[in-house]
Amino acid sequence: MKIEFKSIGTIHSHFKKKEGMPIQSIGAKGIKGFIRIKKNYIAGLKDLDGFSHIYLIYYFHKSNGFELHVTPFLDNKPHGVFATRVPKRPNSVGISVVKLLSIKKNILEIENVDIIDGTPLLDIKPYIPQFDIHSVDKNGWVGQKADNLNDILSDNRFE
């Protein structure tokens, strides 16, 4: 089955290359960027300004190929690709939660950006704590490794 997506806009940040980027949006606290929505999707932004945070679903346009076993940034041991958030994936789809600062026509100002400049945006969804926050019983191999996300930046391992 062939599946096709159309970009609804472009995500912009000061990150021009993968190396040195935060590996998750929580580690990108305070880093600003913006989204330029294509004109024909502006009407879909109605009422989005009522949310402080949004999900961005995007295409990892700088990633080619994938491996089923990968060594993620937070570990030195390989794990199954689906047990990680690495960018080299079978369908190259990424997701980030960012803070929405403002909407001016087709420009969304955002913060906590962990996304490379020029990334094609596929969709936006509001972050709703009543829907999206779950208590968990287990945290897999990540465990305590996520405690230092502010100190871990991407490197060239997923070229």
N, C-alpha and C positions, 0 to 999 in steps of 0.2 A: 504494500500500500504506500503510495506516495503522499506525503504531507507537505504542504507549503505554508509558510508564514510570510506576512508582509510587515515590514517595519512601520511602526506608527510615529517614529521620531528617532532622534539621536541623542545619546547621553554624552555630555562633555565634562571633562575634568582636566586637571593639570598633569595627569599621568599620561605621558606619551609612549612609554614602554612598560612592559610587565614587571621588570625588575624594580624592586624598591616600593612596590605598592603594598598597602595593607591587605591582609589575606581575607578579612571579613569586615563588614561595615561597622561592627562594634569597635574594631581596632582603627577605624578611620574617623574617630570622633573629632568634629570640628572642621573636617576637610570639606570644602564647598565645591559645588559644580552646578551644572544646569542641564536641563533637557529642552531640546527644541522639538516640539510636536508638529507634525505635518498639518498644514492648514485644514485639511478635510476631516481631522479628528478633534479640532478645538471644541466643538459642541459636547463631546464626550467628557470634557473636563468639568462640566457643570457640577457643583457641590463638592468637588474634590478638595477645595480649600477649607472645608470643615474638618479635615483630618490632619493630625500633626505628623503622621508617619504613613508611608506608602511602600508597597512591594513593587519593585521593578523586576520584570521578567525580560531577559535580554539574550542576545545571541553572542556567544564567545567567538567573534569574527577573527580573532588572531590565533585561535587554536586550530591545529590540524591533526587529524587522527586521534586515536585513543588507545589506551591499554586497559585490560580488565583488572590488572593488579598494578597499583601505583603507590609511591611513597609520598604521602602528603606533607605539607609544610610543618605540621605539628608533630611529626613522628619520623623516626629513621627506619621504620619497618614497613614493608608493603601491606596494603589492605585492598580489598575489592573496591573498584571505582565507585560502586553504589553506596559504600560505607564511608565515602569522603565527599568533599565539596571541591575537588580539583577541577580546573577549567577544561581539561582534555577529557571529554565525555562522548559517548556514542551520538548524542544529538546536540552537543555544544550549547545547551541552554543553561543560563545562570539566573540566580535570584538574589536580590539584596533588599533589605529594609533600610530606607533612608528617611531622614527628617525632611518634610516639605516646608520650606520657608515662605514661599509666595508663588502666586501664579499671575503672570502679566501676559495677556493674550495667549500666545502659544509657547511661552517660556516658563518653565517650572524651575525655580531656584531650589536647590536641594543641599543637604548637608550629610556628612558621614558617608562620603562617596568612596567606594573601594573598586571603582570601575575605570577601565582604560578609556581615554578620550576617543570619541568617534564610534562608540559601541552602539549597534542598532538595537533600539527598544522595541520589544514585541508586545508588551502589555503593561498596564498599571492596575494595581488593586489596592484598595484602602487597607491599612493595617488596623484591625479591630481587636483590642485586647481580649474582649469577651469571647471572641472566636479563636484567637491565635495563641493565647498563652495557655500552656498545658503543664501540669506538674508531671515529671517523668520518673520512672522507676529505675531506669538505667541509661547510661550515657556512652555505651560502647567503649571503643578503644580511646576515645578522646579524654574521658575521665577528667583529671586535673590539668591536662595539657592546655586547655583553653584559658587557663587563668592568666597567661601572659600574652594575650593577643596583641596588645599595644606594642610589644617588642619584636614581633615576628613579621617580617616583610617578605614579599614574594621574591623568588630568584628565577633563574632560567631553567629550572628542572622540567617545565612543561612546554618547552619550545617545540 
